[in-house]
Amino acid sequence: MLISNPMNSALNEQVGFEFAASLQYVAIAAHFDQVSLLALPNSTPRDRS
């Protein structure tokens, strides 16, 4: 089954958005891995606000 050109364009655009979001998640993970949040589990919610 073939899809229409507008549907193909919309799907390609959405895939691009999803890929960009996944790269942002990786960048956030790398940042927090580098910062190392070892003290966070020992803190209370009140300490974090």
LOTI-928625 format. One record per residue: residue number from 0; y, z, x of N, C-alpha, C, O in turn. Coordinates in pm, whole numbers, plus 50000, padded with zeros to 5 digits. Layout:
BEGIN
<NUM; <Y; Z; X>; <Y; Z; X>; <Y; Z; X>; <Y; Z; X>>
...
This chain:
BEGIN
<0; <49882; 50000; 50085>; <50000; 50000; 50000>; <50124; 50000; 50089>; <50137; 50083; 50179>>
<1; <50212; 49909; 50064>; <50337; 49900; 50138>; <50445; 49982; 50069>; <50442; 50001; 49947>>
<2; <50539; 50031; 50149>; <50651; 50104; 50090>; <50776; 50019; 50104>; <50782; 49927; 50185>>
<3; <50875; 50051; 50023>; <50999; 49973; 50026>; <51080; 50008; 50151>; <51059; 50112; 50213>>
<4; <51171; 49919; 50185>; <51257; 49943; 50302>; <51341; 50069; 50287>; <51354; 50144; 50384>>
<5; <51401; 50096; 50169>; <51477; 50222; 50157>; <51389; 50346; 50176>; <51432; 50444; 50236>>
<6; <51266; 50341; 50123>; <51176; 50454; 50141>; <51137; 50470; 50287>; <51131; 50582; 50338>>
<7; <51112; 50360; 50355>; <51079; 50363; 50497>; <51194; 50424; 50577>; <51173; 50506; 50666>>
<8; <51315; 50382; 50546>; <51433; 50436; 50616>; <51449; 50585; 50591>; <51480; 50662; 50682>>
<9; <51429; 50625; 50467>; <51442; 50767; 50432>; <51336; 50851; 50504>; <51365; 50959; 50553>>
<10; <51213; 50801; 50509>; <51106; 50872; 50580>; <51135; 50882; 50728>; <51116; 50987; 50789>>
<11; <51181; 50774; 50788>; <51216; 50776; 50930>; <51328; 50874; 50958>; <51326; 50945; 51058>>
<12; <51427; 50878; 50870>; <51537; 50973; 50887>; <51486; 51116; 50879>; <51526; 51200; 50960>>
<13; <51399; 51145; 50783>; <51345; 51280; 50767>; <51260; 51321; 50886>; <51267; 51435; 50932>>
<14; <51181; 51228; 50937>; <51100; 51257; 51056>; <51192; 51290; 51174>; <51161; 51379; 51253>>
<15; <51302; 51220; 51185>; <51399; 51250; 51290>; <51457; 51389; 51275>; <51473; 51461; 51374>>
<16; <51489; 51428; 51151>; <51540; 51564; 51126>; <51437; 51669; 51165>; <51469; 51770; 51227>>
<17; <51312; 51645; 51126>; <51206; 51741; 51155>; <51182; 51753; 51306>; <51160; 51862; 51357>>
<18; <51187; 51641; 51376>; <51168; 51642; 51521>; <51282; 51718; 51588>; <51258; 51798; 51679>>
<19; <51405; 51694; 51544>; <51520; 51766; 51600>; <51507; 51916; 51576>; <51537; 51996; 51664>>
<20; <51463; 51954; 51457>; <51444; 52096; 51426>; <51337; 52156; 51516>; <51352; 52269; 51563>>
<21; <51229; 52083; 51539>; <51122; 52137; 51624>; <51172; 52157; 51767>; <51133; 52253; 51833>>
<22; <51257; 52067; 51814>; <51314; 52084; 51949>; <51405; 52207; 51954>; <51410; 52277; 52055>>
<23; <51478; 52232; 51845>; <51562; 52352; 51841>; <51478; 52478; 51844>; <51514; 52575; 51911>>
<24; <51365; 52479; 51772>; <51276; 52595; 51775>; <51222; 52619; 51916>; <51213; 52734; 51960>>
<25; <51187; 52512; 51986>; <51137; 52526; 52122>; <51248; 52580; 52213>; <51222; 52666; 52298>>
<26; <51370; 52532; 52196>; <51482; 52580; 52277>; <51509; 52728; 52250>; <51536; 52803; 52343>>
<27; <51503; 52768; 52125>; <51523; 52910; 52090>; <51412; 52995; 52153>; <51440; 53100; 52209>>
<28; <51288; 52950; 52142>; <51176; 53024; 52200>; <51191; 53036; 52351>; <51166; 53142; 52408>>
<29; <51231; 52928; 52416>; <51249; 52931; 52561>; <51360; 53027; 52600>; <51350; 53099; 52699>>
<30; <51467; 53027; 52522>; <51579; 53118; 52550>; <51533; 53262; 52542>; <51558; 53341; 52634>>
<31; <51467; 53299; 52432>; <51425; 53437; 52416>; <51313; 53475; 52511>; <51298; 53593; 52546>>
<32; <51233; 53379; 52553>; <51132; 53407; 52654>; <51199; 53440; 52787>; <51154; 53528; 52860>>
<33; <51308; 53369; 52817>; <51380; 53393; 52940>; <51456; 53526; 52935>; <51460; 53599; 53034>>
<34; <51514; 53558; 52821>; <51592; 53681; 52805>; <51499; 53802; 52807>; <51537; 53909; 52855>>
<35; <51378; 53785; 52754>; <51278; 53891; 52747>; <51324; 54006; 52660>; <51412; 54083; 52697>>
<36; <51263; 54015; 52546>; <51301; 54117; 52449>; <51199; 54232; 52447>; <51154; 54274; 52341>>
<37; <51163; 54280; 52564>; <51062; 54385; 52573>; <51108; 54515; 52509>; <51024; 54592; 52462>>
<38; <51238; 54543; 52506>; <51287; 54668; 52450>; <51296; 54663; 52297>; <51308; 54768; 52234>>
<39; <51290; 54547; 52237>; <51308; 54535; 52094>; <51205; 54613; 52012>; <51244; 54680; 51916>>
<40; <51077; 54610; 52045>; <50981; 54686; 51963>; <51006; 54837; 51966>; <50965; 54908; 51874>>
<41; <51072; 54887; 52067>; <51099; 55030; 52078>; <51225; 55073; 52004>; <51253; 55193; 51994>>
<42; <51301; 54979; 51955>; <51425; 55012; 51885>; <51398; 55024; 51735>; <51297; 54975; 51684>>
<43; <51490; 55089; 51667>; <51480; 55102; 51522>; <51573; 55001; 51457>; <51663; 54950; 51523>>
<44; <51552; 54970; 51329>; <51643; 54877; 51261>; <51789; 54922; 51269>; <51878; 54838; 51278>>
<45; <51813; 55050; 51267>; <51950; 55101; 51275>; <52012; 55069; 51411>; <52132; 55042; 51419>>
<46; <51931; 55070; 51518>; <51980; 55040; 51651>; <52022; 54894; 51664>; <52111; 54860; 51742>>
<47; <51957; 54808; 51587>; <51983; 54664; 51597>; <52103; 54618; 51516>; <52148; 54505; 51536>>
<48; <52157; 54699; 51428>; <52269; 54653; 51345>; <52402; 54688; 51406>; <52506; 54656; 51349>>
